[in-house]
Amino acid sequence: MIAVVVLVMVVLIFAGIPMAVGLGAAALAPWLMDHAFAGTPIVVMRSLITSYDSTTLLAIPLFMLSGAVMAKGGISKKLFDIFALFVGKRTAGIPMAVIITCLFYGAISGSGPATVAAVGVMCIPVLLELGYDKIFSVTLVAVAGSLGVIIPPSIPMVAYGLMTGVSIGALFTGGVLPGILIAVALMLYAYIYCKRHGEDKEKVAANHAKLMEKGAFGVLKEGFWALLCPVIILGSIYGGFCTPTESACISVWYAVLVSLFIYKTCKLSDIPKYLLEAVNSYAGLCMMLGVSMAFAKTLTLLQAPTMLANFISASIGNRYVFLIVIVIAMFIIGMFIDGGPAVTILSPILLPAAVALGVDPVHFGIILICCLAIGLVTPPFGINLFVGAPLVEEKPMTVGKAAIPWIAVFMVALLIIVFVPGLSLWLSK
């Protein structure tokens, strides 16, 4: 019966049927084969509706709305100027400033594609103007934009927490050090690349001198409210003052007030448009989450998680071997399926097996989400490639091929995260 469920899901998805529809059909397949099965259409529908009755779920559209407002409000430009001022004159300083900007903007948007769009529109023209190769520039932004799903507040972390019951606050805390590690690894590769291929030092120096005309205080003054945003969002959660949903609500108000009255980069009449953008972005994910919950209910009734946990415990036995197998599997899956749905589908199935082998649920969640981040830039269907490539009028596959060395560096950092659980657990415990 389980094999039939998986077969139905895979066939429908690869036939081009919307993933939510494919999962829904797979959830109903056992009942269609045997009407005595407990997973009746009423049970499946009840699971779907119940999944939406969650205050935590509201964090996702709220963070999306906050990110949309801040993208239009020029927050990424303020952040980039600060980091370019302090590191922009060094070797690979400007590419490093882009990576740090993605790191900080990820702490605002919670989304990889949103980070690529917001930072790319602003940073890629600057990189090209300073003489950096256009493929290098867009690949840098596309890969660094993946930090948006690792650095909290992360939308996939909220989804993982909803699907598994793991503390979202602990996941947010657990993502900080892994995100910084990956950013440092990417900056190291950028340094090596710029050392080998060279930079236009005169243009870089002129750009730095232009920023220095404002003075360090002037740049910091302009970017203060942009820097304060992630501090408020994350500080309120880590300090125990707010739940992730409440913090998401605060981030929306903060984004609106700063963009309207301090930076004055948007108008009150623009807010409905940003609301519509957030709803459009969230609608598909919302349906996916609900149907995934119903699908997970069917698998639970079939005892699939227990059977998988027992099989893995008997056949693998070593948690690190298990985690490497998961990383390889997620890497392959990420080539063909968006990592977000993959995490929502697989996390409730795989987590019991991981726990049975002694893997901490928070550590396992961080690993899955890092795999998701790699999937965002893995050809042929990495969504960051499709967001970034049009910014330089290139084909996504061209950018994807250029991303391979970056992906290799990303994978090295991921292996460190796998074998050093303390990186994910030290701050969250």
N, C-alpha and C positions, 0 to 999 in steps of 0.2 A: 504493500500500500504506500509506504514512504517513497519507494522508487517511482511510483506512478505520479505522486505529487511533485517530486523534483523534475521528472520528465516533462510534465505538463508546463511547469513554470519555465524551464529552459527553452522548450520548443516555442512557446508563445513569445517569450522575450526576444529570441533570435529571429522570429518571424516578423519582428517589427511592431508587435502589439505593444501599446503603452504598458510600462512595467506594473503600474497599479492594477490594470485589468488582468494581466498575466498572473499576478499574485492572488488576486481575488478568485480567479478561476481555479488556481491550484488549491486554494483553501477549501473550495467547495467540492473538489474532485473526489475525496473519499466518500462523502455523503452521496454523490451521484452514482458511485459504484455500489454503495451499500447503504440503504436508507436506515439501517439500524445503527449506523455510526452516530456517535454523540454530537459530532460537529455539524449540526443541521444549519440551514441558512439563517434561522433565527439566532442561533448561538454565534455564528460568524458575524452577523449584522450587529448583535449586541456588543461583541468585542470591539468592532470598529467604532461604534458610537461611544462606548465607554472610554476608549482611548482619547477621544477629543475632550472628555470631561476632566481636564487637567489644567490647573493654573500654571504649572511649569511649562506647558506647551506654549503659553503666550510669550515666553521669553524669545522664541525664534522670530516671529514677525516683528516684535518690538526691536530686537537687535538689527533686523534687516532694515526697518524704517530709520533707525538711528544712523546706520551706515549710509543709507541713501541720502539723508539730509546732509551729513558731514561730507560726503563725496561732492555734492553740489556746492557746499559751503567753503570749499578750498582748504579743508583741514590738512590734506596731504601735502599741499604746497608749503604751508607753515612748518610742518614737521621736517620736510626735506631741507628747507633753508637752515634750520637749526643744526641738523646733522652735517650738512655740507660745510657749514661754517667751521665746525670743530675738526672734521676729518678730511674735508675736501681737498686739501693741499697735499696730502700724503699720496704715495703710490697706491693706485686703486681706490683712492679716497671717495671719489664720486660714486663708483659702483657700490662701495661699502655703505655710503650714505643712503643709496636706494634700498639696499637690503635692510638697513636699520629702520628706514621709513616704512617698509612693508611690515616689519616686526611690530612697530608701534601702531600702524594703521590696522593691522590684524586684531589688535587689542580694542579696536573700536568697532570694526565691521563684523568680525566673526566669520567671514566668508572669504575663501580663496579667490573666486572670480571677481568679487566686488573689490578686493584689494588690488588685483591686477588692473582692473578698469580704472580705479581712482588714482593709483600711483602711476600706472603706465601712461595715461593721458598727459600727466604733468611731467614725468621724469624722462620718458623716452625722447621727446624733442630736445631736452637739455643735454642728454647723452649724445645725441646726434650732432648737436651744435658744437659740442666739445671734441668731436672727432672720433667718437667710439663707433665701431661697426654696428650697423643696424640689426643684424642677426644676433650679435652678442647682446645688444641693448634689450631687445624684446625677450630674448631667452632669459636674461638676468631677471627681468621683471616677472615673467611667467613663473619661473621656479621660486623666486623669493616670495611671490604672491601666495604660494602654498602655505606659507607660515600663518596665513589668516585663519586656517582651520586648526592649527596647533596651539597658537597663543590664545589664551582665554580673553574674552568670552567667545567660545567656539560653538557655532551652530551644530556641527556634528557631535560635539560633546553633549549638548543638550539632548540630541536625538538618541545617542547611546545610553545616556542616563535614563531616558524615558523607556527605552526598550528593555533595559536590564534591571532597573531599580537601583543602580549605583549612584551614589551621591554626586550630583552635578558640581557642587562646590568643591569636592575633593578632586574631581576631574579637572576643573579649572585650575586649581592649585598645582596639580600634578603636571599640567602642560607647560608650566613656566620654564623650568630648567631644560627639558627636551627642546623646546622652541628656541631657547637661547643657544643651545649646543648646535642645532642645525644652522642657525643664522651665522654662528662663528665658522662652521665648516664651509658654508657658502662664501663667506668673506675671504677665507683662506684661499679658496679656489680662484676667486676674483683677483686676488693679489698675484697669484702665480700666473694667471692668464695675462694680466697687464704687464708683469715683468717680462714675459716671453714675447708679447706682441707690441709692447710699448704704448705710450700715451702721448698726446699733444700737450706737453707740459706748459707751453705758453698760454694756450687757451684755458687750461685748468687753472693756472695762476691768475689769469685775468678774471675768470669767473669768481674765484675766491676773493680777489681784491674788490670786486663789485659788491660782494656780500659784506666785506669788511667796512665799506663806506657807511653802511648803516650802523656799524659798531656791534659788538657782541651783545650789549644791553638792548639795542634796538631790535635785533633779530629775536632775542629771547622774549622781549616784551610782546612782539607780534605773535610769537608762537606759544606764549604761556598758556592760553586757553586751550590750544590744541593738545599740548602736553598734559594738561590737567585732566583731560577727559578720561584716558585709561586709568589714571590714578583714582578718580572718583568711582568709575565702574568697578574696578578690581578691588580697590580699598574697601568699598562698602560691603563686598562679598566676603573678602578675607577677614575683615574686622568683625564679621558677625552681625553687622547692622542691617543687612538686607539679604533677601533671597535672590537668586539669579533673576527671577521674574521682576522683582521690585527694582533691582539694579538696571534691568533692561528698560523699564519705564522711566527711571531717572535719566538714563542715557538719551532717551528720545527728547525729554524736556530740555536737557542740557544742550543737545545738538541744535534744537530749534531756537533757543534763547541766544546761544552764541552766534549762530549764523544770521539771525535777524537783527540783533541789537548791538553786538560787539564787532563782528567782522562785516556785517551788513552785505553779505554775499547772496542772500536770497530774500524773497518777499513773502508776505503772509499768503498771498494768492498762489504761491508755489506749493504750499503744504499739501493741498489735495492731490496734486500730481505725484508728490513723493509717497503719499499714502497708497495711491494706485500702483506705483512701482513695487512697493513692498508687498501688497496683496498679490500682484501678479507673480512675484518671485516665490511667495510662500504657498500659493494655492496647490501647486503640484507636489511640493514637499509635504504639505499637510495631508493630502490624500494618500501619499506614499506611506507616511507614518501610520495612519489609521489602518490601511490595508495590511501593512506589515504586522501590526498587532494582531489582526484577525488571522493572518497566516501563521504567526507564532502560536496562537491558540490551537489551531488545527494540529500543528506539529507536536505540541504538548500533549494533546489528546492521543496522538499516535505514539507518544513516549519517545519521539525522535531524539530530543536532547539527552535523555538518560542513556539510550542505546549508543549514541555517538560517544558520550563520555566514557562508557564502559569499554567500547571498542578501542578508543584512543589510549585509555589507561592500560589496556591489555597489550596493544600492539606497539605503542611508542614508549610509554613509561617515563621518559625523561622530559621535563618541562621545556628545556631549552631546545631540544630537537623538535618538540611540538611547535614552539614559537617560530622557529626557522621555517618549518613547513607552512605555517600560517602566513608568514611574510612572503614566501615564494608564491603561495596560492593567491594572496591578495594582489601581488604584483601582476600576476597573469590576468586575474579578473579585472584589474584596473585598466588593462589595455582595451577592454571591450565594453565594460559597464561602468557607469559613473559610481565612484566610490561611496557616495552618500547612501544610495539605495543598498549597496553591498553591505555597508555597516549595519543598516537597520534590519536587513534580512538575516545576516549571519551572526550578529552579536548574541541574540538570545539562544541561538543553537550552539555556538562555540563556547560561550562563557562557562556553562556547567563542566565541560571537558577541561577547560583551563583551570578552573577552581579545583577540580579533582586532582590535578597534577601539581597543585600548590602555587599557582599563579595568582597574584593579587588582582582583583577585578579592576582596580584603577590602573594598574600597570598594563593589564591586557587592553583596556580601553585606549590608553595612550598609544600603544603599539598599533592597534587597528586604525586609529585616526592618523598616525604618521604614514601608514600604508596608503590611506585615503589621500593624504597630501601628495605623495609620489604619484598616485593615479591621476591627479589633476594635470600633470605634465607628461604623462606617459602616452606616446603615440600608439594607436592612431586616433583615440577618442578623448584624450585629455582635454577637459573643458577650458583650462587656462590657455591652452594653445589656440583655441578658437576665439578666445577673448583678446589675446595679445597679438596674434598674427595680423589682423586687419589694421592695427595701429601703425604698422610699417608696410602695409600692402604686400604681405608675403603669405604663402600657403602654410596652413597649420603643420603639415608634415615636414616642411623645411625647418620650421622652428623646433619641431619635435626631434628631428635628427640632431640639431645643434644642442639640444638639451641633454643628450646622452651623458656627456662628462659630468654635468651638474647632477643628473640623477644618480650617477655612480658615487659622487661625494655624499649626496643625500642618503644613499643606502649605507655607506660606512657609518654615518652618524646614527642611522636607525639601528644598526647592529650594536652599537655602543649602548643605545637605549634599551635594547632587548637584554643584553648581558649585564647591565648595571641597573637593576630595578630601583636602586636608591635615587636615581635621577628623577623618576616619576613619583616616588613615594616620600622622599625626605620632607618636602614642604607640606604634603597633604596629610601627614600623620601628626 
